[in-house]
Amino acid sequence: MTDGPTGAADIERLCASTPPAGKRRAMVAVALSATLGSILFGYDTGVISGALPYMYMPEGAHGLSIDSAQEGGVTAVLAVGAAVGAVVGGRLSDRFGRRHNLLLLSFIFLGVALGAALSPNVWWLYVFRFIMGFAVGGASATVPVYLSETAPRRIRGSIVSVDQFMIVLGQLIAFTVNGIIAKISGGPELTITSDPSGALTPGVHHWDDVLALRADHGGALSMDAWNALVSQMSVSAGNGGAWRMMIVMCSIPAIALWVFMRRMPESPRWFAKNRRYTEFVASLKQLRDGAGPELVEEATDTIEFQRELEGRPTGASLRDILTTPWMRRIFLIGLALSLANKTSGVDTVMFYAPKVLTYAGMSSGDSITLQVVNGVVGAIGAGVGILVMSKLPRRKVLLSTLVISMACLGAIAALFFCSIEPHIRAGQTPPAEAAFGVLALMAIFMLVVQGGNGTVVWTMLGEIFPSRIRGVASGAVIAIGWLASAGTMFAFPVMMEAIGGGWSYLVFAVINLVWFVILAAIMPETANKSLEEVERDLRVKNGASSV
């Protein structure tokens, strides 16, 4: 129903006469239900780090016999799908509602979890990983907007940062499941019946024994020679299929998302944006206590702000955004925030920490299990981020974390240059302390990225865009961020083989420095402001002709 109170008295009467849309829902319950989508986001992105070592194994050992390019492809195709999902999800969210999107995504997450786990080869896995990415992108564009539009002003920053915490929690769950499966299976193992080269005797071998023959792991064989050797081996058995169990486990939170979101209300501000004011008040009353002065004040602010926008379209296309100067400026700020997060180097830890740690001399099984350390520290950081968001300015937090991230990545590069790579070139295993040093620096990096960078960026992407373009704009910048992430995911395994860990991590340290300089110049402050106040301020500061 489209209705239109014309003044404060009408709005007060509307608030008094409109019943709640359903049973009262506490904001905590709303946040926990919606962020099951964030857990799925985190699980589906994090699970691949433990699955990849098993996928590398020969088909005779029930692996997929992938190479480094296919490793990058399996990882990156999810991000490409996420880019599409963010754009489409943003549009569907604007048109049909935030809650509608999350219910749809729950079915997609469930279907692709089963499909990916049953993939007979890497090509089918690409397909299901792309669709899985579509769901991840849809969640990344929908959950922060839903939370920002349902939360009261005083706790909006903390509530929206729950999204980041749950993403990291999903990654931690994935790392833990991976570690448990790796421990139960004894790490990647295969049974070799014959090796024409004579490099390995028949019998059960750890996958590390095969990797140790490569030059970049201290062996004597070039990559081509190593690939030829593996293809000539006769393998009768192995536990390479363990990756399937890792992936299928994300079907559980997918079912939970559908069950719980059916009980939650639609975003009140989505109704207001579409000028459905009776439904706006009904939904708002489902989320707030009673019909007291605070509810009336919030309803009045929102409806009067929408009245200021009367006569203007209720939506906008990406072309409208890019051709309207003040919208374009805000869009570019959001794009910079998204890229600062996605190109920070976080993907090199989230997806490839086990690979990096095996380069540094750690066993494959231990590297999968110890990825849990990064998950635990990241979750602690995201938890701290929830507290930080309600106490510190967004700008200060993000700029500080960019500096610390640059230092951590630079230190990892130094460890590779000074300790790890010299031993590899000499055909020796790097010292154990080098691998644990890399792990410690990764943990510090994850602490500050998940506690500062991710928390601030995802919160602000739900805040800075005007209501008219919020779904489309947030979807677009998140999509571009995912494409940048896909580039990182695809390139990093190749970079490690071509230029080594030292130069690879130095590149990402420099990228953090670049984003520090850019964001120090353009990033606004949104703390302690309502969404309407944020929109008014940004419209004025970026040259809109009228409020």
C-alpha positions in Angstrom: 0.0 0.0 0.0 1.3 3.5 -0.9 0.2 6.0 1.6 1.3 9.5 2.6 1.2 11.2 5.9 1.5 14.9 5.3 2.9 16.2 8.6 4.1 15.4 12.1 0.6 14.9 13.5 -0.3 12.5 10.7 2.9 10.5 11.3 2.1 10.3 15.0 -1.4 9.1 14.3 0.0 6.5 11.8 2.4 5.2 14.4 -0.4 4.9 17.0 -2.9 3.2 14.7 -0.7 0.8 12.8 -0.2 -2.6 14.4 3.2 -4.3 14.3 3.7 -6.5 11.2 4.3 -9.5 13.4 5.7 -10.7 16.7 8.3 -8.5 18.2 11.9 -9.4 17.0 14.9 -8.3 19.1 17.6 -6.7 17.1 20.1 -9.3 18.2 17.8 -12.1 16.8 17.4 -10.1 13.5 21.2 -9.7 13.2 22.0 -13.3 14.0 19.4 -14.6 11.6 20.5 -12.4 8.7 24.2 -13.0 9.3 23.8 -16.7 8.8 24.2 -15.5 5.2 27.5 -14.0 6.3 28.6 -17.3 7.9 27.9 -18.9 4.5 29.9 -16.2 2.8 32.8 -16.9 5.2 32.6 -20.7 5.0 32.4 -20.8 1.2 35.3 -18.5 0.8 37.4 -20.1 3.5 36.9 -23.8 2.9 38.9 -23.8 -0.3 42.2 -23.2 1.6 42.1 -26.7 3.1 40.5 -28.3 0.1 43.1 -27.3 -2.4 46.0 -29.6 -1.2 43.7 -32.6 -1.7 42.5 -31.4 -5.1 46.2 -31.3 -6.2 46.5 -35.0 -5.7 46.2 -37.4 -8.7 42.8 -38.8 -9.8 43.9 -42.2 -8.7 44.1 -40.9 -5.1 40.6 -39.4 -5.6 42.0 -35.8 -6.1 41.4 -33.7 -9.2 45.0 -33.5 -10.4 44.9 -29.7 -10.7 47.9 -27.5 -11.5 48.7 -24.0 -10.2 46.7 -22.3 -12.9 43.6 -24.5 -12.2 44.2 -23.8 -8.5 43.9 -20.1 -9.2 40.9 -20.8 -11.4 39.0 -22.8 -8.8 39.6 -20.1 -6.2 39.1 -17.1 -8.5 35.9 -18.3 -10.2 34.0 -17.9 -6.9 35.0 -14.2 -6.9 33.9 -13.7 -10.5 30.5 -15.3 -9.5 30.4 -13.0 -6.5 30.9 -10.0 -8.7 27.8 -11.0 -10.8 25.9 -11.9 -7.6 26.7 -8.5 -6.0 25.2 -6.6 -9.0 22.2 -8.8 -9.5 21.7 -9.2 -5.8 21.7 -5.4 -5.3 19.1 -4.9 -8.0 16.9 -7.7 -6.7 17.3 -6.3 -3.2 16.1 -2.9 -4.3 13.2 -4.3 -6.3 11.9 -7.1 -4.1 13.3 -6.5 -0.7 16.3 -7.5 1.5 14.6 -10.4 3.3 13.4 -11.8 -0.1 17.0 -11.9 -1.3 18.3 -13.7 1.7 15.6 -16.4 1.5 16.4 -16.9 -2.2 20.1 -17.1 -1.4 19.6 -19.9 1.2 18.3 -22.2 -1.6 21.2 -21.3 -3.9 23.8 -22.0 -1.1 22.2 -25.4 -0.4 22.1 -26.5 -4.0 25.6 -25.5 -4.9 27.1 -27.1 -1.7 25.7 -30.4 -2.8 26.6 -29.8 -6.5 30.2 -28.8 -5.8 30.8 -31.7 -3.5 29.6 -34.2 -6.1 31.6 -32.6 -9.0 33.3 -35.3 -11.1 36.1 -33.1 -12.4 37.5 -29.6 -12.2 35.3 -28.3 -15.0 32.1 -29.1 -13.1 33.7 -27.6 -10.0 34.2 -24.4 -11.9 30.5 -24.2 -12.6 29.4 -24.8 -9.1 32.0 -22.5 -7.6 30.8 -19.8 -9.9 27.2 -20.2 -8.7 28.4 -20.4 -5.2 30.2 -17.1 -5.8 26.9 -15.7 -7.1 25.3 -16.5 -3.7 28.3 -15.1 -1.8 28.1 -11.8 -3.8 24.4 -11.6 -3.2 25.0 -12.0 0.5 27.8 -9.5 0.6 25.5 -6.9 -1.1 22.4 -7.6 0.9 23.3 -8.4 4.5 25.1 -5.1 5.4 22.2 -3.1 3.8 19.6 -5.1 5.7 21.4 -4.6 9.0 22.0 -0.9 8.5 18.4 -0.3 7.6 16.9 -2.3 10.5 19.3 -1.2 13.3 18.7 1.9 15.6 21.1 4.7 15.0 22.9 4.4 18.4 24.0 0.8 17.7 24.0 0.7 13.9 27.8 0.6 13.6 28.0 -2.3 16.1 25.1 -4.2 14.6 26.5 -3.9 11.0 29.9 -5.0 12.2 28.4 -8.2 13.4 28.2 -9.0 9.6 32.0 -8.9 9.4 32.4 -10.9 12.6 30.1 -13.6 11.2 32.0 -13.7 7.9 35.2 -14.3 9.9 33.4 -16.8 12.1 32.3 -18.7 8.9 35.9 -18.8 7.8 37.0 -20.0 11.3 34.3 -22.8 11.1 35.7 -23.7 7.6 39.3 -23.8 8.8 38.3 -25.9 11.8 36.3 -28.4 9.7 39.2 -28.6 7.3 41.6 -29.1 10.2 39.5 -31.9 11.7 39.1 -33.7 8.4 42.8 -33.3 7.7 43.7 -34.8 11.2 41.2 -37.7 10.8 42.5 -38.5 7.4 46.2 -38.1 8.4 46.8 -35.3 6.0 47.0 -35.8 2.2 48.2 -39.3 1.5 48.3 -41.6 -1.6 49.3 -45.2 -2.4 51.9 -45.4 -5.2 52.0 -48.8 -6.9 54.8 -47.8 -9.3 57.0 -44.8 -10.2 58.9 -45.2 -13.5 61.4 -42.5 -12.4 62.3 -44.4 -9.3 62.1 -41.3 -7.2 59.5 -42.8 -4.9 59.2 -46.4 -3.8 55.8 -48.3 -4.0 53.7 -47.8 -0.8 51.8 -45.2 1.1 53.3 -41.7 0.9 52.4 -38.3 2.3 51.7 -35.8 -0.5 54.6 -33.8 1.0 57.0 -36.5 -0.2 55.8 -35.8 -3.8 56.0 -32.0 -3.4 59.5 -32.3 -2.0 60.7 -33.3 -5.4 59.9 -29.8 -6.9 62.6 -27.2 -7.1 60.4 -24.6 -5.4 60.1 -27.0 -2.4 63.8 -27.8 -2.2 63.9 -30.6 -4.8 65.7 -30.9 -8.1 62.8 -31.1 -10.6 61.4 -28.1 -12.5 57.7 -27.6 -12.5 57.3 -29.3 -16.0 59.5 -32.2 -15.0 57.5 -32.6 -11.7 54.2 -32.6 -13.5 55.5 -35.2 -16.0 56.6 -37.4 -13.1 53.3 -37.2 -11.3 51.4 -38.0 -14.5 53.5 -41.2 -15.0 53.0 -42.5 -11.5 50.6 -45.4 -10.9 48.4 -44.5 -7.9 45.9 -47.0 -6.6 44.4 -45.2 -3.6 44.5 -42.1 -1.5 42.4 -39.7 0.6 42.2 -36.9 -2.0 38.4 -37.0 -1.9 38.5 -35.4 1.6 37.8 -32.0 0.0 34.3 -33.1 -0.9 33.3 -33.5 2.8 34.8 -30.1 3.5 32.6 -28.4 1.0 29.3 -30.2 1.6 29.3 -29.1 5.3 28.1 -25.6 4.3 24.7 -27.0 3.5 23.9 -26.9 7.3 24.0 -23.1 7.7 22.1 -22.7 4.4 19.1 -24.6 5.8 19.4 -22.5 9.0 19.3 -19.3 7.0 16.0 -20.2 5.3 14.4 -21.4 8.6 15.3 -18.2 10.6 14.8 -15.5 8.0 11.3 -16.7 7.4 10.6 -15.4 10.9 12.2 -12.0 10.4 10.6 -8.7 9.1 11.4 -6.9 5.9 13.7 -3.8 6.2 11.5 -0.9 7.3 13.5 1.6 5.2 13.0 -0.6 2.1 9.3 0.1 2.6 9.9 3.8 3.2 12.1 4.0 0.1 9.2 2.6 -1.9 6.8 5.0 -0.1 4.9 2.2 1.5 4.6 4.1 4.8 2.0 2.0 6.6 4.2 -1.1 6.0 7.2 0.9 7.0 5.7 1.7 10.4 4.4 -1.8 10.9 7.8 -3.3 10.2 9.5 -0.7 12.4 7.2 -1.5 15.3 8.1 -5.1 15.0 11.8 -4.1 15.6 11.4 -1.4 18.3 9.9 -1.3 21.8 6.3 0.1 21.8 5.1 3.2 20.0 6.8 5.8 22.3 8.5 9.0 21.4 11.6 7.4 20.0 9.7 5.3 17.5 7.7 8.4 16.4 10.8 10.4 16.1 12.5 7.8 14.0 9.4 7.4 11.8 9.1 11.1 11.4 12.8 11.6 10.4 12.6 8.8 7.8 9.2 9.8 6.3 10.1 13.5 6.2 13.3 12.7 4.5 11.5 10.6 1.9 9.2 13.6 1.5 12.2 15.8 0.7 12.9 13.4 -2.2 9.3 13.6 -3.5 9.2 14.1 -7.3 12.4 12.3 -7.8 12.7 8.7 -9.0 12.8 6.0 -6.3 15.6 4.2 -8.0 18.6 4.8 -10.2 20.7 2.9 -12.7 24.5 2.6 -12.7 24.5 5.0 -15.7 22.6 7.6 -13.6 25.2 7.3 -10.9 28.2 7.7 -13.1 26.7 10.6 -15.1 25.5 12.6 -12.0 28.6 14.3 -10.5 27.7 14.2 -6.8 26.5 10.6 -7.0 29.7 9.7 -9.0 31.9 11.1 -6.2 30.2 9.2 -3.5 30.3 6.0 -5.7 34.1 6.5 -6.2 34.6 6.8 -2.4 32.7 3.5 -2.0 34.7 1.9 -4.7 38.0 3.0 -3.1 36.8 1.5 0.2 35.9 -1.8 -1.4 39.2 -2.1 -3.3 41.2 -1.2 -0.2 39.6 -4.3 1.5 39.8 -6.7 -1.4 43.3 -5.9 -2.5 44.8 -5.7 1.0 46.4 -9.2 0.7 43.7 -10.8 2.9 43.0 -13.3 0.1 46.6 -14.6 0.2 46.1 -15.6 3.8 42.5 -16.7 3.6 42.8 -18.9 0.6 46.5 -19.7 0.3 48.0 -19.8 3.9 48.5 -23.6 3.7 50.3 -23.2 0.4 52.5 -20.4 1.7 53.3 -22.4 4.9 54.3 -25.5 2.9 56.7 -23.2 0.8 58.1 -22.1 4.2 58.8 -25.7 5.2 55.7 -26.9 7.0 53.9 -30.2 6.2 50.7 -30.0 4.2 48.7 -31.6 7.0 50.1 -29.2 9.7 49.6 -26.2 7.4 45.9 -27.0 6.9 45.4 -27.5 10.7 47.3 -24.4 11.7 45.2 -22.3 9.4 42.8 -22.4 12.4 45.1 -20.0 14.1 44.4 -17.4 11.5 40.7 -18.1 11.8 40.7 -17.7 15.6 42.7 -14.5 15.5 40.6 -13.1 12.7 37.4 -13.9 14.7 39.0 -12.2 17.8 39.8 -9.2 15.6 36.2 -9.0 14.2 34.9 -9.2 17.8 37.1 -6.3 18.8 35.9 -4.5 15.7 32.3 -4.6 17.0 33.5 -2.7 20.1 35.7 -0.4 18.1 32.9 0.7 15.8 30.9 2.2 18.6 33.9 4.0 20.2 36.3 5.2 17.6 36.0 7.2 14.3 35.8 5.1 11.2 38.6 7.0 9.4 41.1 6.6 12.2 40.5 2.9 12.5 40.8 2.1 8.8 43.9 4.3 8.1 45.7 2.8 11.1 45.0 -0.8 10.0 46.3 0.0 6.5 49.6 1.0 8.0 49.9 -2.1 10.3 48.9 -4.3 7.3 51.6 -2.9 5.2 54.2 -3.5 8.0 53.0 -7.2 8.5 53.2 -8.0 4.7 56.6 -6.3 4.4 57.9 -8.4 7.3 56.6 -11.6 5.6 58.4 -10.5 2.4 61.6 -10.0 4.5 61.3 -13.5 6.0 61.1 -15.0 2.5 64.0 -12.9 1.1 66.3 -13.5 4.1 65.5 -17.0 5.3 63.1 -19.1 3.3 64.2 -18.6 -0.3 67.9 -18.9 0.3 67.3 -22.4 1.8 65.0 -23.4 -1.1 67.7 -22.3 -3.6 70.2 -24.4 -1.7 67.9 -27.5 -1.9 67.3 -27.4 1.8 64.1 -27.3 4.0 63.7 -23.8 5.5 64.1 -23.7 9.3 60.9 -24.3 11.3 61.1 -20.9 13.0 60.7 -19.3 9.5 57.4 -21.0 8.9 56.1 -20.2 12.4 57.3 -16.6 11.9 55.2 -16.4 8.7 52.2 -17.9 10.6 52.6 -15.3 13.4 52.8 -12.4 11.0 49.8 -13.7 9.1 47.9 -13.9 12.4 48.7 -10.3 13.3 47.7 -9.3 9.8 44.3 -11.1 10.1 43.8 -9.5 13.5 44.0 -6.0 12.2 42.4 -6.6 8.8 39.3 -8.3 10.2 39.1 -6.0 13.2 39.6 -2.7 11.3 39.7 -2.9 7.6 36.9 -5.3 7.0 34.7 -4.0 9.8 34.9 -0.4 8.7 34.6 -1.1 5.0 31.5 -3.3 5.2 29.8 -1.0 7.7 30.4 2.1 5.5 29.3 0.4 2.3 25.9 0.1 4.1 26.0 3.7 5.2 27.4 6.1 2.6 25.1 5.5 -0.4 21.9 7.5 -0.6 18.7 5.4 -0.2 17.8 5.9 -3.9 21.0 4.2 -5.1 21.9 2.1 -2.1 21.3 -1.3 -3.6 22.7 -0.6 -7.0 25.7 1.3 -5.8 26.7 -1.1 -3.1 26.2 -4.0 -5.4 28.4 -2.4 -8.1 31.3 -1.4 -5.8 31.2 -4.8 -4.1 31.2 -6.5 -7.6 34.2 -4.5 -8.7 35.9 -5.4 -5.4 35.2 -9.1 -6.1 36.7 -8.8 -9.6 39.8 -7.4 -8.0 39.8 -10.2 -5.5 39.5 -12.7 -8.4 42.6 -11.2 -9.9 44.4 -11.8 -6.6 43.1 -15.3 -6.3 44.1 -16.3 -9.8 47.5 -14.6 -9.8 48.9 -15.4 -6.4 49.7 -19.1 -7.0 51.4 -18.2 -10.2 53.2 -15.3 -8.5 54.5 -17.7 -5.8 55.9 -20.0 -8.5 57.2 -17.2 -10.8 58.7 -14.6 -8.5 58.6 -16.2 -5.0 57.0 -15.3 -1.7 59.2 -12.3 -1.1 58.3 -10.2 -4.1 54.7 -11.4 -4.0 54.1 -10.1 -0.4 56.1 -6.9 -1.1 53.6 -6.1 -3.9 50.7 -6.3 -1.4 52.6 -4.2 1.1 52.9 -1.4 -1.5 49.2 -1.7 -2.4 48.3 -1.0 1.2 50.4 2.1 1.2 48.7 3.3 -2.0 45.2 2.9 -0.4 46.4 4.7 2.7 47.3 7.8 0.7 44.1 7.7 -1.4 41.7 7.2 1.6 43.4 9.8 3.8 42.4 12.3 1.1 38.8 11.3 0.3 37.3 9.1 3.1 34.3 10.8 5.0 33.4 10.1 8.7 30.0 8.5 9.3 30.1 7.6 13.0 27.2 8.7 15.3 25.0 9.8 12.4 21.7 8.5 11.1 21.5 7.2 7.6 19.5 10.3 6.7 22.1 12.6 8.2 24.9 10.7 6.4 23.0 11.2 3.1 22.4 14.9 3.7 26.0 15.5 4.6 27.4 13.6 1.6 25.0 15.2 -0.9 26.0 18.7 0.3 29.8 18.0 0.4 29.8 16.4 -3.0 27.9 19.2 -4.8 24.3 18.0 -5.0 22.1 20.9 -6.2 19.6 20.3 -3.4 18.9 18.0 -0.5 
